[in-house]
Amino acid sequence: MSDTKALESQPVWLQTYIDSPEKLQQLYKRTLIIVVISQIFGGAGLAAGITVGALLAQEMLGTDSFAGLPIALFTLGSAGAALIVGRMSQKFGRRLGLAGGFLTGGVGAVGVVLSAVSNNIFFLFVSLLIYGAGTATNLQARYAGTDLASSKQRATAVSIAMISTTFGAVAGPNLVEPMGQFATAMGLPALSGPFILAAAAYIVAGLVLLALLRPDPLIVAQAMLHVSQNNKDSLAADNPNLQVSNQRGIVFGAAVMVLTQFVMVAIMTMTPVHMGHHGHGLKEVGMVIGFHIGAMYLPSLLTGILVDKIGRNAMAIAASVTLLGAGALSAFGPADSIPVLVIALSLLGIGWNFGLISGTAILVDATTIKDRAKTQGSVDVLIALSGATGGVLSGVIAAQSSYAVLSLAGGVLSLILIPVLFWSRRERT
């Protein structure tokens, strides 16, 4: 029985959450715990493609020019998956939408391993597209905690989901070498090892959500809206999901996330290749990318509090400035210095973190529960396409010029957020 049918057939069960603010708060906290567990595994699955995807393509294709293609492919795959997961969540609830996305990503990771074994580049590209479903789901899971959150809890709820991703996301890159050794011992290519980890991690994340995300927070929120529209009671008056959609807010929130994603992916994609050219091995690459992914997620709790306290717009500007600093340091820092690369890639992750959490909060503020999941899925499509574009262009730009030019251009591009912010405020006024 689907969650939607459960809503129709068990009104008494559902009414207990509508009538009891205490029980509703307990459900909100329980939802966050389940999301945290799934995100720990999801983060580990996400890290594999980021860390060795470009190196695997470089090895199989024998050229650097298309090294950005793997990230572009699984990011492109995540665009289609974001749309599907968003619409499934809107219709059937978060549980089925998110669980289906993670399980699909796990299947894609298995395909990547098989393509590396068979040295089939076409199969690799198809598998990376499917693997992208895990990336999309890992990102959309951040919305699940906001369905029952008040307006003052939203950014914090997003940050809790994201910070839990840190544990898996940081562990993933640092397991590159051990998983490579494991794959070699099994008679498989070393670079397929991290994708073995990704397959297991995504499948476990999907099963956790499928089994435990009950009752579904989005279904409960939809029921609250339905009741409040028929009974203008105090609960309805206080329900933060009853606001009118704000199209300008949707556009601005999307712009913040799309631009920060583009800049982050473009610079991050070519960093492992850049390090390889300067004599760094998989261990060093894994460490730098591990710091980067940690910086993407670890500051989340503090970022969420800052977004809720000092405002969405201020943190959007902070994202722009931080990304500029990351690009400048990557461009002008010593290419053979691991500490400089660690700092630059950490700043890159922090800037992305600021942009994603502030943009997500802006988007949730601007939507209603009636179409929130569908709108979130559509915006995440744009985020994924932005990342795919950044991944493709990064290889071309670096091959035709240099990694320094790519990094500096990305940092300068991030400053576009500032005039966009002033434009949006002027339009609102």
C-alpha positions in Angstrom: 0.0 0.0 0.0 1.4 3.4 -1.0 1.7 6.2 1.5 -1.0 8.2 -0.3 -3.5 5.3 0.1 -2.5 5.0 3.7 -3.4 8.7 4.1 -6.9 7.9 2.8 -7.5 4.7 4.7 -6.0 5.6 8.1 -7.4 9.1 8.9 -7.4 8.4 12.7 -3.7 7.5 12.6 -2.9 10.6 10.7 -5.2 12.8 12.8 -3.1 12.1 15.9 -0.2 14.1 14.3 -2.5 16.9 13.2 -4.0 17.3 16.6 -0.9 16.9 18.7 2.0 19.5 18.2 4.1 17.4 20.6 3.7 14.3 18.5 4.3 16.3 15.3 7.6 17.6 16.8 8.6 14.1 17.6 8.0 13.0 14.0 10.0 16.0 12.8 13.0 14.9 15.0 12.6 11.2 14.0 12.6 12.2 10.3 15.8 14.1 10.8 17.4 11.1 12.4 16.4 8.8 9.5 17.7 11.3 7.0 21.0 11.5 8.9 21.5 7.8 8.7 20.7 7.6 5.0 22.9 10.6 4.3 25.9 9.0 6.0 25.8 6.2 3.5 24.8 8.4 0.6 27.8 10.6 1.2 30.1 7.7 0.8 28.5 6.8 -2.5 28.7 10.3 -3.8 32.4 10.6 -3.1 33.6 7.8 -5.4 32.6 9.4 -8.7 34.0 12.8 -7.6 37.3 11.3 -6.6 38.2 8.8 -9.3 35.7 9.4 -12.1 37.9 11.7 -14.0 40.9 9.4 -13.5 39.0 6.4 -14.7 38.0 8.2 -17.9 41.5 9.4 -18.4 42.9 5.9 -18.1 40.3 4.4 -20.5 40.3 7.2 -23.1 44.1 8.0 -22.9 43.6 11.8 -23.0 42.9 14.7 -20.6 40.6 16.6 -22.9 37.6 14.5 -21.8 38.6 14.0 -18.2 35.6 16.1 -17.2 33.2 13.9 -19.0 32.5 11.4 -16.2 31.4 14.1 -13.8 29.4 15.7 -16.6 27.7 12.4 -17.3 26.7 11.5 -13.8 25.7 15.1 -13.2 23.6 15.0 -16.3 22.1 11.7 -15.1 21.3 13.4 -11.8 19.4 16.1 -13.7 16.9 13.6 -15.1 16.8 11.7 -11.8 16.1 15.0 -9.8 13.0 15.6 -11.9 11.8 12.0 -11.5 12.6 11.9 -7.7 10.9 15.3 -7.2 7.7 14.2 -9.0 7.6 10.8 -7.3 8.0 12.5 -3.9 5.2 15.0 -4.7 2.9 12.1 -5.7 3.9 9.3 -3.4 5.9 10.9 -0.6 9.6 11.3 0.2 10.1 7.7 1.2 9.5 6.1 -2.2 11.0 9.0 -4.1 14.3 9.1 -2.2 14.6 5.3 -1.7 14.1 4.7 -5.4 16.7 7.3 -6.3 19.4 5.8 -4.1 18.8 2.2 -5.2 19.0 3.3 -8.9 22.3 5.0 -8.1 23.6 1.8 -6.6 22.8 -0.1 -9.8 24.7 2.5 -11.8 27.8 2.1 -9.6 27.7 -1.7 -10.2 27.6 -0.9 -13.9 30.7 1.3 -13.6 32.6 -1.5 -12.0 31.5 -3.9 -14.8 32.5 -1.4 -17.5 35.9 -1.0 -16.0 36.4 -4.7 -15.9 35.3 -5.1 -19.6 37.1 -1.8 -20.6 33.8 -0.8 -22.4 33.7 3.0 -22.6 30.1 3.1 -23.9 28.9 1.0 -21.0 30.9 3.3 -18.7 29.1 6.4 -20.0 25.6 4.7 -19.6 26.4 3.5 -16.1 27.6 7.0 -15.1 24.3 8.4 -16.2 22.5 5.9 -14.0 24.9 6.4 -11.1 23.9 10.1 -11.2 20.6 9.2 -9.6 22.4 8.7 -6.3 23.9 12.2 -6.6 20.5 13.7 -7.2 18.9 11.8 -4.4 21.7 12.7 -2.0 21.0 16.3 -2.7 17.2 16.1 -2.6 17.3 14.3 0.8 18.1 17.7 2.4 14.5 18.8 1.7 12.9 15.9 3.7 13.7 17.5 7.0 12.1 20.8 6.0 8.6 19.4 5.3 7.6 19.7 9.0 10.0 22.5 10.0 8.9 26.0 10.9 10.3 29.0 9.0 12.9 29.5 11.8 14.0 25.8 11.6 14.4 25.3 7.8 18.0 26.2 7.2 19.0 24.4 10.3 17.0 21.3 9.2 18.8 21.4 5.8 22.2 21.8 7.5 21.6 18.7 9.8 20.9 16.6 6.7 24.0 17.9 5.0 26.4 17.7 7.9 25.5 14.0 8.3 26.7 13.5 4.7 30.1 14.6 5.8 30.9 11.3 7.6 30.5 9.2 4.5 31.7 11.9 2.1 35.0 12.4 3.9 35.5 8.7 4.5 34.9 7.9 0.8 37.9 9.7 -0.7 40.2 8.4 2.0 39.1 4.9 1.2 40.2 5.2 -2.4 43.6 3.6 -1.9 42.3 0.7 0.4 39.4 0.1 -2.0 41.8 0.1 -4.9 43.9 -2.5 -3.2 40.7 -4.5 -2.5 39.7 -4.4 -6.1 43.2 -5.4 -7.3 43.1 -8.3 -4.9 39.8 -9.4 -6.4 41.3 -9.2 -9.9 39.6 -5.9 -10.8 41.0 -2.6 -12.0 42.2 -0.4 -9.0 40.0 2.5 -10.0 36.8 0.4 -9.9 37.3 -0.1 -6.1 35.7 3.2 -5.0 32.6 2.3 -7.1 32.2 -1.0 -5.3 32.0 1.1 -2.1 29.5 3.5 -3.8 27.2 0.6 -4.9 27.0 -0.8 -1.4 26.6 2.7 0.2 23.8 3.8 -2.1 21.9 0.5 -1.8 22.0 0.7 2.0 20.9 4.3 2.0 17.9 3.4 -0.1 16.9 0.5 2.1 17.1 2.6 5.2 14.7 5.1 3.8 12.4 2.5 2.4 12.1 0.7 5.7 12.2 3.5 8.2 10.8 6.7 6.8 7.3 6.1 8.1 5.1 8.0 8.5 6.2 10.0 5.5 6.8 13.7 6.5 5.6 15.1 3.2 2.3 13.1 3.4 1.7 14.4 6.9 2.4 18.0 5.8 0.0 17.6 2.9 -2.7 16.3 5.3 -2.1 19.3 7.6 -2.6 21.6 4.7 -5.8 19.8 3.7 -7.2 20.0 7.2 -6.2 23.6 7.7 -7.9 24.7 4.5 -11.2 23.2 5.7 -10.8 24.2 9.4 -9.3 27.6 9.9 -8.0 26.7 13.3 -4.9 27.9 15.3 -2.7 25.1 13.8 -3.5 26.4 10.3 -2.6 29.9 11.3 0.8 28.8 12.6 1.6 26.3 9.9 4.6 27.7 7.9 3.7 25.6 4.8 0.6 27.8 4.1 2.4 30.8 2.5 1.7 31.9 -1.0 4.2 30.9 -3.7 6.8 33.6 -4.5 8.1 33.3 -8.0 10.9 35.8 -7.6 12.0 34.0 -4.5 12.1 30.7 -6.5 14.2 32.3 -9.3 16.7 33.9 -6.9 17.1 30.7 -4.7 17.6 28.7 -7.9 20.2 31.2 -9.2 22.2 31.0 -6.0 22.4 27.2 -6.1 22.9 26.9 -9.9 25.9 29.4 -10.0 27.7 28.0 -6.9 27.3 24.5 -8.3 28.8 25.5 -11.7 31.8 27.1 -10.2 32.5 24.3 -7.6 32.2 21.5 -10.1 34.3 23.2 -12.8 37.3 23.7 -10.4 36.9 20.5 -8.5 36.7 18.3 -11.6 40.1 19.1 -12.9 41.9 19.2 -9.6 42.8 15.4 -9.5 44.1 15.6 -13.1 46.0 18.8 -12.2 47.6 17.0 -9.2 48.5 14.0 -11.4 50.4 16.2 -13.7 52.5 17.5 -10.8 53.4 14.0 -9.5 50.8 13.5 -6.8 49.4 10.0 -6.4 46.0 8.6 -5.5 46.7 9.0 -1.8 47.3 12.7 -2.1 44.4 13.2 -4.4 42.1 11.3 -2.0 43.3 13.5 0.9 42.7 16.8 -1.0 39.3 15.8 -2.3 38.4 14.5 1.2 39.1 17.9 2.7 37.1 19.5 -0.1 34.1 17.3 0.4 34.4 17.7 4.2 34.3 21.5 3.7 31.2 21.1 1.5 29.3 19.5 4.3 31.0 19.9 7.7 30.3 23.6 8.2 26.6 22.9 7.5 25.3 23.1 11.1 26.9 26.5 11.6 25.8 27.7 8.2 22.2 26.7 8.8 22.2 28.7 12.1 23.8 31.7 10.3 21.3 31.5 7.5 18.4 31.4 9.9 19.8 34.2 12.2 21.6 36.7 9.9 19.6 36.1 6.7 19.6 34.3 3.4 20.9 37.2 1.3 24.0 37.8 3.5 25.1 34.2 3.3 24.5 34.2 -0.5 27.0 37.1 -0.8 29.4 35.2 1.5 29.2 32.3 -0.9 30.2 34.5 -3.8 33.2 36.0 -2.0 34.4 32.6 -0.6 34.3 31.1 -4.1 36.4 34.0 -5.5 39.0 33.3 -2.8 39.1 29.6 -3.7 39.5 30.3 -7.4 42.3 32.9 -6.8 44.3 30.6 -4.5 44.0 27.7 -6.9 45.2 29.8 -9.7 48.1 31.6 -8.0 49.2 29.1 -5.4 52.2 26.7 -5.9 50.9 23.8 -8.0 53.1 21.3 -6.1 51.9 22.4 -2.6 49.5 20.0 -1.0 48.7 22.5 1.9 47.8 25.2 -0.6 45.6 22.8 -2.6 43.9 21.7 0.6 43.1 25.3 1.6 41.9 26.2 -1.9 39.6 23.2 -2.2 38.3 23.6 1.3 37.4 27.2 0.5 35.7 25.9 -2.6 33.6 23.5 -0.6 32.7 26.2 2.0 31.5 28.6 -0.7 29.4 25.8 -2.2 28.0 25.1 1.3 27.0 28.7 1.9 25.3 28.9 -1.5 23.4 25.6 -1.3 22.0 26.1 2.2 21.1 29.8 1.7 19.6 29.0 -1.7 17.7 26.0 -0.4 16.2 28.1 2.4 15.2 30.8 -0.1 13.5 28.2 -2.3 11.6 26.5 0.6 10.4 29.9 1.8 9.1 30.7 -1.6 7.1 27.5 -2.2 3.9 26.0 -0.8 3.5 22.4 0.3 1.1 21.8 -2.7 3.9 21.9 -5.2 7.1 22.1 -3.1 8.6 18.7 -3.9 7.9 19.1 -7.6 9.4 22.6 -7.7 12.5 21.4 -5.7 13.0 18.6 -8.2 12.8 21.0 -11.1 15.3 23.4 -9.5 17.7 20.5 -8.8 17.5 19.7 -12.5 19.0 23.1 -13.2 21.6 22.6 -10.5 22.6 19.2 -12.0 22.7 20.6 -15.6 24.8 23.5 -14.3 27.2 21.0 -12.8 27.3 19.0 -16.0 28.1 22.0 -18.0 30.9 23.0 -15.5 32.3 19.5 -15.7 32.4 19.4 -19.5 33.8 22.9 -19.9 36.5 22.4 -17.2 38.3 19.7 -19.2 38.2 21.8 -22.4 39.3 25.0 -20.8 42.1 23.4 -18.8 43.3 21.5 -21.9 43.3 24.7 -24.1 44.7 27.0 -21.5 45.6 25.9 -17.9 44.1 24.9 -14.6 45.0 28.4 -13.3 42.9 30.1 -15.9 40.0 27.7 -15.2 40.2 28.4 -11.5 40.5 32.2 -11.8 37.6 32.4 -14.3 35.4 30.3 -11.9 36.2 32.6 -9.0 35.4 35.8 -10.9 32.2 34.3 -12.3 30.9 33.7 -8.8 30.7 37.5 -8.3 27.6 37.5 -10.6 25.6 36.6 -7.5 26.0 40.1 -6.1 24.3 42.0 -8.9 21.7 39.3 -9.1 20.9 39.8 -5.4 20.5 43.6 -5.8 18.4 43.0 -8.9 16.1 40.7 -7.0 15.7 43.1 -4.1 15.0 46.0 -6.4 12.3 43.9 -8.2 10.7 43.0 -5.0 10.6 46.6 -3.9 
